[in-house]
Amino acid sequence: MITLQSFIQNLPGLMATVSSKEYDEFRVARLINRQILLHRMSVQERRIVKMVYVWDLRGFAMKTLKRLKSKAAQDYFGTFDEEQKDAFPEIVAKIVCVNVPWFLSLMWTAGKRILPKRTLQKIVVSQKPGAKRVQSVISPENLPPALGGTCREFEADFPLVSNTNGEEMQTKVVVPRSSARAHKIPISRTDAGRTLTYGIQLQSQTLRFSAAMKTTRGDVIIQEPCTLQSDIFFQGKADIPKDGYDSDGMIVLELRFDNSFSWLREKQVELFASLNDE
């Protein structure tokens, strides 16, 4: 399982959209599904199969840590993680943390001294991208290109867009300073012929932006490179094609944000998206 820290950056949006009880129900279902999968694989391979977690902490900042430690976040997440350890013990084989910021690296150096040797052997912490470290426990064909792999399956950043005509979904994206980021919206073949309308509101300053529809026939440019401004709400449309879908019946609208020119400030944008029959 690969976890990107964009989930943490989008925490306020998650808390505003999904109640703590609903999120707990989701986590229980996900945990049970993982356990069923691990059991099935263990039977098939005739060995005990466990989970490997890869945590990509690129862009993780001090304020992100404060957000996680806030009372609101603690109340929202509750004691689920502690309780699951008792219900599903020893399902993790390895945890690999890459792109770890300097302050978390220092905290890890100090804190690991009190951890049992058995636990330490399961955790790998690297301030670098760490492709070789990750590939030592996960084969490249099961890793995304960002981690040195060749897996072409996408990881959706946006909540699945509602099929209800005109119903708008909303989320937030943080683009770290001196970097670029692609935000992906998955689209199903069942929506072919419809129009996806999206809006972008930049919170401050300027940010470079472009968009493309990624299909099996190649990238279809939806928006040529332009500059977003904080005082102007940007709106775009994308006609959903009738072909070019992958084996899972999916294509991806990729929104590309480029903040590489800003050495001092990260940028935050609000994204809006809806499907329309027009």
TACOR-V906953 format. One record per residue. N is the residue number from 1. PHI is phi in degrees with one decimal (NA if undefined). Layout:
N&PHI  N&PHI
//
This chain:
1&NA  2&-109.7  3&-116.9  4&-97.6  5&-74.4  6&-60.7  7&-60.8  8&-68.9  9&-63.6  10&-91.1  11&-55.2  12&-57.7  13&-66.7  14&-63.0  15&-66.2  16&-79.4  17&-99.5  18&-120.0  19&-71.5  20&-60.0  21&-65.4  22&-63.6  23&-68.3  24&-62.6  25&-62.1  26&-64.2  27&-65.5  28&-63.7  29&-62.6  30&-64.4  31&-65.8  32&-65.0  33&-61.9  34&-62.9  35&-64.5  36&-63.1  37&-63.0  38&-62.1  39&-64.1  40&-62.2  41&-67.0  42&-64.0  43&-65.9  44&-64.5  45&-94.1  46&57.7  47&-154.6  48&-80.6  49&-100.2  50&-123.2  51&-81.4  52&-119.6  53&-100.6  54&-117.8  55&-107.2  56&-94.4  57&-102.0  58&-58.9  59&85.6  60&-67.3  61&-115.4  62&-56.5  63&-68.3  64&-67.3  65&-63.8  66&-62.5  67&-63.3  68&-69.5  69&-87.6  70&-64.7  71&-61.4  72&-61.1  73&-68.9  74&-62.9  75&-66.2  76&-67.9  77&-79.1  78&63.0  79&-106.5  80&-56.5  81&-61.6  82&-68.3  83&-68.7  84&-69.7  85&-62.6  86&-76.7  87&-77.7  88&-131.7  89&-75.6  90&56.7  91&-102.5  92&-107.3  93&-90.6  94&-156.1  95&-123.5  96&-112.9  97&-108.6  98&-120.6  99&54.5  100&-74.9  101&-66.5  102&-59.3  103&-71.6  104&-72.0  105&-63.8  106&-65.6  107&-62.7  108&-67.5  109&-58.7  110&-77.0  111&-80.0  112&-68.8  113&-65.1  114&-98.2  115&-86.7  116&-63.1  117&-58.7  118&-62.3  119&-71.7  120&-59.7  121&-66.6  122&-90.6  123&-114.6  124&-123.1  125&-122.0  126&-137.4  127&-79.4  128&-94.9  129&-53.1  130&68.1  131&-59.4  132&-65.0  133&-65.2  134&-66.1  135&-69.6  136&-73.1  137&-120.8  138&-133.0  139&-66.9  140&-55.5  141&-69.4  142&-107.3  143&-118.2  144&-72.2  145&-56.3  146&-61.6  147&-111.9  148&82.9  149&-101.3  150&-121.7  151&-68.6  152&-96.4  153&-68.0  154&-87.6  155&-112.6  156&-70.7  157&-91.6  158&-95.1  159&-56.9  160&-53.3  161&-69.0  162&-63.2  163&-78.5  164&-68.1  165&-57.0  166&81.5  167&-74.7  168&-95.6  169&-104.5  170&-139.7  171&-155.4  172&-121.3  173&-129.8  174&-111.4  175&-106.5  176&-59.2  177&-64.0  178&55.4  179&-152.5  180&-122.2  181&-147.7  182&-106.3  183&-110.1  184&-113.6  185&-115.1  186&-76.0  187&-132.4  188&-90.4  189&-57.4  190&-64.4  191&-99.2  192&-56.8  193&92.7  194&-90.8  195&-120.1  196&-96.6  197&-102.4  198&-131.3  199&-128.7  200&-133.9  201&-120.1  202&-78.6  203&-79.5  204&-159.2  205&57.9  206&-129.8  207&-156.8  208&-79.5  209&-147.6  210&-152.8  211&-146.8  212&-148.1  213&-94.4  214&-94.5  215&-126.9  216&-68.7  217&-91.7  218&114.8  219&-78.4  220&-108.7  221&-67.6  222&-100.4  223&-140.4  224&-65.9  225&-51.8  226&-147.0  227&-116.7  228&-81.2  229&-124.0  230&-65.9  231&-94.0  232&-128.4  233&-79.8  234&-94.1  235&-130.5  236&-137.3  237&-133.1  238&-138.3  239&-75.6  240&-79.6  241&-68.9  242&-96.8  243&-142.0  244&91.2  245&-84.5  246&-79.6  247&-64.8  248&-92.6  249&73.5  250&-128.5  251&-130.3  252&-131.9  253&-90.9  254&-105.4  255&-95.4  256&-108.3  257&-111.9  258&-120.5  259&-117.3  260&-65.2  261&-80.3  262&-102.3  263&-85.9  264&-112.0  265&-122.2  266&-81.0  267&-121.1  268&-121.3  269&-127.1  270&-101.4  271&-113.0  272&-130.5  273&-151.3  274&-152.0  275&-98.7  276&-131.2  277&-85.0  278&-70.4
//
